[in-house]
Each structure stands twice: as C-alpha cells, then as structure tokens.
C-alpha cells in the first residue's frame, strides 16, 4: 500500500531534470556524434574556420542538446569563439538571424532600431574582426526557413563575410529534423561552393538506450522507490511507440506529479496512462512542425477518414487505396508522391501501415498512431 505524502513533501529531488531545455552533464549513447561535432568545431578554438556541419535525425534524438552542450563547453574553453544559437522556428529571416549574431558579439540585448540589414551585418562583422573572434552559427530546425531566397541570403552572407572583412571567420552548424530534407536543393552555386557541409547522423534511441537514459534522469531527479522497475519498463514501451526521447521524460514528470497530487509516494500504471494522454502530444506536435504542407494535409486526411470510419462503426479502418483515392481527388496528390508521403509519416511514427484481413481479403490499412 502506498504511504501518503504530507502536504509540504515532494517526490522530486530536482524537477529541472525533466524540463525540455535541460542539458545533462553527460550524454549517453551519443559519444560518436559528440566526437564528430567536436572534431568539426576544433579549428575555431585556434582562430580558424570550423567545418560546416549538418546534424540530421528524427525529433527527440538529442541533436539540439548535444550541440548546445558542446557550445557551452567550447565557450568556456576560449573567449575567441562566439557560439550563436538560433531557433529557426522563431527566427527565420536573414535580419532576425543576424540580429542574434550582432547581439552575441556586441553584448547588447537587441539590435539598434531602424538598422538596415546591410548595416546590421557590417556592424556585426566589424565587431567580430575587432575582437578577433570566430563565430559558429547554429541554425536549429533550419528546415523552417522555407523561403529559398532567405536561406541563400543567410548562408551566403555568413560564409562570404571573410571576403569583405579581413580576419572574419564564420561556420554553420545546421540542425535538421527532416531526415529526407536535402539542404542543397534550392541553394545557388555561390552558396554551395562555400557551404559543403559534413553530416552527423543521430539515429533513434533503442528501447535499451531509452531505459538507461530515463534511469539516469530518475536517479538524478526523483527520490528512490518512487518509480519501480516495472513502471520504468512501461514508460519505455510507451515512449518507443513515438520514438521520441522527450515523450518519456515528460511522462516521468507528469506521472510523478500525478502521484504527488494524490499524496502517494510511488507512481502507478494509472498515473502513467493518464500522463500519456498529454505526453504523446509532445512528439506529435513537434513532428508535425517538420512536415511540408502536402504531408501535413495527408496526415490530417488520414485522421479524418479514420474518425469517419469509426463513426460508421467500421472497425477495420481505412485502406491505403481508399486514402490514396481521396488524396488524389481532394489534395491533388499523385500516386508517387502519395506513397512517398505515407512512407515518411510511417518513419516519423505518426501513422501505422498494417496488413490484415478485411472483407476483400488481405489489405493494407493506414491508421494514425495513438
């Protein structure tokens, strides 16, 4: 039987451990990626240009956390490096991106009002040259820069600054959550000749790896015996349905808070199930942001068709052929693109394509993963 908590007691040793922006001291199962990133960054520590790099992997595979930890360590090692982190979900224009660069190298909280883009870049470059610093610009979720002109302008400006300002060195770390996105597509020849990035791939975590990562966070952030081994295994199973490490971390936080709310000293399966109704949206919401319009429209159509089937009492669901025909009629998605989109949605663990017996024999059914 669970003991009861007093009103002023908590089950958390450190709740911050489970926040989305928490950067752990040590990254498990990412030694190879950190080694590659460190190698590409190393020239900047001696005043030379770092190796331009693309970090590629599904959402929740540790890309952002690894880069931000590396940036922090590198800046602690030398003042010659200015590591500029830009979230392209928020800042996706050349002006807003170089405003971040200017703020970093000048130490001000905002760029001067009324400054033109060219004058902003000039001011940032002069400051970089004056202090003899190397800028490493991280463009996180760079796929959000949908405008090709904006992408070309940003990269061209950053990578060609040394031609106009002697001694200025700028490198790019681009983080991409769309494993199919080819960053070179749409870039002009001048950008391509300067960019030529190395690629660092972040594979999805296995169930065993997730287990060890969660166990380490629980040890750090939760008091002993709050989460049993069986409950941790259950959290891992649910997290693997999405393939997103962040889902399990949110599950742990919400489950422990649920137990606290009921004045209990340990988490139950019911706490986890209740938390999962919210935590699973962490993966869905973040992953949907990476989709192109046609892919997002197809995902919405699959959900709509499955709901319509359920309302009619159709327990079989909808077949791939049924979805394909409506996608063609309503979304103007052709046969080839349809199956490319379906494959991507399945890889992102947003939908399941399952083969089972139906009224017309064995068929492929498409379901939104729940």
C-alpha positions in Angstrom: 0.0 0.0 0.0 1.3 3.5 -0.9 2.2 5.7 2.0 0.7 9.2 2.0 2.7 12.3 1.4 2.4 15.3 3.7 1.3 18.5 2.1 4.8 20.0 2.1 6.6 16.9 0.8 7.7 16.3 -2.8 8.8 13.2 -4.8 11.3 15.3 -6.9 14.9 15.8 -6.0 15.3 18.1 -9.0 12.3 18.8 -11.2 14.5 20.8 -13.6 16.0 17.4 -14.7 12.8 16.8 -16.7 12.4 20.2 -18.4 12.6 20.2 -22.2 15.5 22.6 -22.2 17.6 20.7 -19.6 21.1 19.9 -20.8 22.6 16.9 -18.9 26.2 16.8 -17.9 26.8 13.6 -19.8 25.1 12.3 -22.9 24.6 8.6 -23.0 24.8 6.8 -26.4 25.9 9.9 -28.3 29.7 9.6 -27.9 30.3 9.2 -31.6 28.1 12.2 -32.6 29.8 14.4 -30.0 33.2 13.2 -31.2 32.4 14.2 -34.8 30.9 17.6 -33.8 34.0 18.3 -31.6 36.3 17.5 -34.5 34.4 19.9 -36.8 34.4 22.6 -34.1 38.0 22.3 -33.1 39.5 24.7 -35.8 37.5 27.5 -34.2 39.4 27.1 -31.0 42.6 28.2 -32.8 41.0 31.1 -34.7 40.3 29.2 -37.9 37.0 28.4 -39.7 35.1 25.4 -38.2 33.8 22.7 -40.5 30.3 23.4 -41.7 28.0 20.6 -40.4 24.5 19.3 -40.8 23.1 17.4 -37.8 20.3 15.2 -39.1 17.9 13.0 -37.2 14.3 12.5 -36.2 12.8 14.7 -33.5 13.9 13.8 -30.0 17.2 12.1 -30.9 19.5 14.6 -29.0 20.7 16.9 -31.8 19.9 20.2 -30.1 21.1 19.1 -26.7 24.4 17.8 -28.0 25.2 21.0 -29.9 24.2 23.3 -27.1 26.3 21.3 -24.6 29.3 21.4 -27.0 28.8 25.2 -27.5 28.8 25.8 -23.7 32.0 23.8 -23.2 33.8 25.4 -26.1 33.0 28.9 -25.0 34.2 28.0 -21.5 37.5 26.9 -23.1 38.2 30.1 -25.1 36.8 33.6 -25.5 37.8 33.5 -29.1 34.7 31.6 -30.0 31.3 33.2 -30.2 28.7 30.4 -30.4 25.4 31.7 -31.7 22.3 29.6 -31.2 19.3 30.4 -33.4 15.9 28.7 -33.2 14.6 28.9 -36.8 11.1 28.2 -35.6 11.2 31.7 -34.2 13.9 33.5 -36.2 13.8 32.5 -39.8 14.7 35.7 -41.7 18.2 36.9 -42.6 17.7 40.0 -40.5 16.5 38.2 -37.4 19.2 35.7 -37.6 22.0 38.3 -37.9 20.4 40.2 -35.1 21.3 37.2 -32.9 24.8 37.3 -34.2 25.1 41.1 -33.5 23.7 40.6 -30.0 26.1 37.9 -29.2 29.3 39.6 -30.4 28.4 43.1 -29.2 26.9 42.0 -25.8 23.7 44.0 -26.3 20.2 42.6 -25.8 18.8 43.9 -29.1 20.0 45.3 -32.3 19.6 49.1 -32.7 16.1 50.1 -34.1 16.0 51.2 -37.7 19.2 49.5 -38.7 19.1 48.1 -42.3 20.2 44.5 -43.0 23.4 45.6 -44.7 24.3 47.9 -41.8 23.5 45.2 -39.3 25.8 42.7 -41.0 28.5 45.3 -41.3 28.3 46.2 -37.6 28.4 42.6 -36.6 31.4 41.9 -38.9 33.4 44.8 -37.6 32.9 43.7 -34.1 33.9 40.2 -34.9 37.1 41.4 -36.7 37.9 43.9 -33.9 37.8 41.2 -31.2 39.3 38.5 -33.4 36.6 36.0 -32.7 35.3 33.1 -34.7 31.5 32.8 -35.0 29.9 29.4 -35.0 26.3 29.9 -36.0 23.8 27.1 -35.1 20.6 27.2 -37.2 18.3 24.8 -35.3 15.4 23.5 -37.2 16.8 25.1 -40.3 14.0 23.5 -42.4 11.7 26.2 -41.1 13.4 28.6 -43.4 11.1 27.7 -46.2 11.9 30.7 -48.4 14.8 29.8 -50.7 15.9 33.5 -51.0 16.1 33.8 -47.2 18.1 30.6 -47.0 20.5 31.6 -49.7 20.9 35.2 -48.3 21.6 33.9 -44.8 24.2 31.3 -45.8 25.8 33.5 -48.5 26.2 36.4 -46.1 27.6 34.3 -43.3 30.1 32.2 -45.4 31.4 35.1 -47.5 31.9 37.7 -44.8 35.7 37.0 -44.8 35.9 38.3 -48.4 34.9 41.8 -47.3 36.1 41.8 -43.7 39.6 40.5 -43.2 40.1 38.0 -40.4 36.4 37.3 -40.0 35.6 33.5 -39.7 32.0 32.1 -39.6 31.0 28.5 -39.6 27.5 26.9 -39.7 26.0 24.0 -37.7 22.6 23.3 -39.2 20.1 21.0 -37.4 17.5 19.2 -39.4 14.7 17.1 -38.0 13.5 16.0 -41.5 15.8 13.1 -42.5 14.6 13.5 -46.1 15.4 17.2 -46.4 18.2 17.9 -48.9 19.6 21.3 -47.8 21.5 21.7 -51.1 18.2 21.7 -53.1 17.5 25.3 -53.9 20.9 26.7 -52.9 22.6 28.7 -55.5 26.1 27.9 -56.8 27.8 30.5 -54.7 26.4 29.2 -51.5 27.1 25.5 -52.4 30.7 26.2 -53.2 31.2 27.7 -49.7 28.9 25.5 -47.6 29.8 21.9 -48.4 28.8 20.5 -45.0 29.8 17.3 -43.3 26.9 15.3 -42.0 26.4 13.9 -38.5 23.5 11.5 -38.1 21.6 11.0 -34.9 19.8 7.6 -35.0 16.6 6.9 -33.0 17.3 5.5 -29.5 16.7 1.8 -28.9 14.5 0.7 -26.1 17.5 -0.3 -24.0 19.1 3.1 -24.6 15.9 4.9 -23.6 15.7 2.8 -20.5 19.3 3.7 -19.4 18.8 7.4 -20.1 15.5 7.5 -18.2 17.0 5.6 -15.3 19.9 8.1 -15.1 17.4 11.0 -15.1 15.2 9.3 -12.4 18.3 8.7 -10.2 19.2 12.4 -10.5 15.7 13.9 -10.3 13.4 11.7 -8.3 13.7 10.1 -4.8 14.3 6.3 -4.5 11.4 3.9 -4.9 9.1 6.4 -6.5 9.3 4.7 -9.9 9.6 0.9 -9.8 11.4 -1.1 -12.4 8.1 -2.4 -13.9 6.8 1.2 -14.2 10.0 2.3 -15.9 9.7 -0.5 -18.4 6.1 0.6 -19.1 7.2 4.2 -19.7 9.9 2.9 -22.1 7.3 0.8 -24.0 5.0 3.8 -24.4 7.9 6.1 -25.5 9.0 3.6 -28.1 5.6 4.0 -29.8 6.7 7.5 -30.7 10.5 7.0 -30.9 10.9 10.4 -29.2 13.0 10.5 -26.0 11.2 13.7 -24.9 7.9 11.8 -24.5 9.3 9.6 -21.8 10.9 12.5 -19.9 7.5 14.3 -20.0 5.8 11.0 -18.9 8.1 10.7 -15.9 7.4 14.3 -14.9 3.7 14.1 -15.3 3.4 10.7 -13.7 5.3 11.8 -10.6 3.3 14.9 -10.3 0.1 12.8 -10.6 1.3 10.7 -7.7 2.1 13.8 -5.7 -1.3 15.3 -6.4 -2.9 12.2 -4.9 -0.5 12.3 -1.9 1.1 9.0 -2.8 4.8 8.1 -2.6 5.0 6.0 -5.7 3.9 6.1 -9.3 1.2 3.6 -10.6 0.4 2.4 -14.1 -2.7 4.5 -13.9 -0.6 7.6 -13.4 1.4 6.8 -16.5 -1.7 6.1 -18.6 -3.2 9.4 -17.5 0.0 11.2 -18.3 0.4 9.6 -21.7 -2.7 11.2 -23.0 -0.8 14.5 -22.7 2.8 13.4 -23.2 2.2 11.7 -26.6 1.3 15.1 -28.0 4.9 16.3 -27.3 6.0 14.0 -30.1 3.1 14.7 -32.4 3.2 18.5 -32.1 6.9 18.8 -32.6 7.0 16.3 -35.5 4.0 17.9 -37.3 6.1 21.1 -37.4 8.6 19.4 -39.6 6.1 18.4 -42.3 5.7 20.1 -45.6 2.2 21.3 -46.4 1.3 18.3 -48.6 2.5 15.9 -46.0 0.6 17.7 -43.2 -2.6 17.7 -45.3 -2.3 14.0 -46.0 -1.8 13.3 -42.2 -5.0 15.3 -41.4 -6.9 13.5 -44.1 -5.9 10.1 -42.7 -7.1 11.2 -39.2 -10.4 12.5 -40.7 -11.0 9.2 -42.6 -10.3 7.1 -39.6 -12.7 9.1 -37.5 -15.4 8.8 -40.2 -14.9 5.1 -40.3 -15.2 4.8 -36.5 -18.4 6.9 -36.6 -19.9 4.4 -39.2 -19.0 1.5 -36.9 -16.3 0.3 -39.3 -13.8 -1.4 -37.0 -11.5 -2.4 -39.9 -10.4 1.2 -40.5 -9.4 2.7 -43.9 -7.3 1.1 -46.6 -4.3 2.6 -48.3 -6.2 2.6 -51.5 -9.1 4.5 -50.0 -6.8 7.2 -48.7 -4.9 7.4 -52.0 -8.1 8.0 -54.0 -9.3 10.8 -51.7 -5.8 12.3 -51.5 -5.8 12.5 -55.3 -9.3 13.9 -55.5 -9.2 16.4 -52.6 -5.5 17.2 -52.3 -4.3 16.6 -55.8 -1.5 14.3 -54.5 -0.4 11.9 -57.3 0.3 8.2 -56.9 4.1 8.5 -56.5 4.0 11.4 -54.0 1.3 9.7 -52.0 3.5 6.7 -51.2 6.5 8.8 -50.5 4.4 10.8 -48.0 3.0 7.7 -46.4 6.5 6.2 -46.0 7.7 9.4 -44.4 4.7 9.6 -42.0 5.3 6.0 -41.0 9.1 6.6 -40.5 8.2 9.6 -38.3 5.9 7.3 -36.3 2.8 9.4 -37.0 0.9 6.7 -38.8 1.0 2.9 -38.9 0.5 0.9 -42.1 -0.7 -2.6 -41.2 -1.6 -5.6 -43.2 -4.6 -7.5 -42.1 -7.6 -9.5 -43.4 -10.6 -7.4 -44.5 -13.8 -8.0 -46.3 -12.0 -8.2 -49.6 -9.0 -10.3 -48.4 -5.7 -9.1 -47.1 -5.3 -5.4 -47.3 -3.1 -2.5 -46.2 -4.7 -0.2 -43.6 -3.5 3.2 -42.6 -4.0 4.4 -39.1 -3.0 7.5 -37.1 -0.7 6.2 -34.3 -2.4 6.7 -31.0 
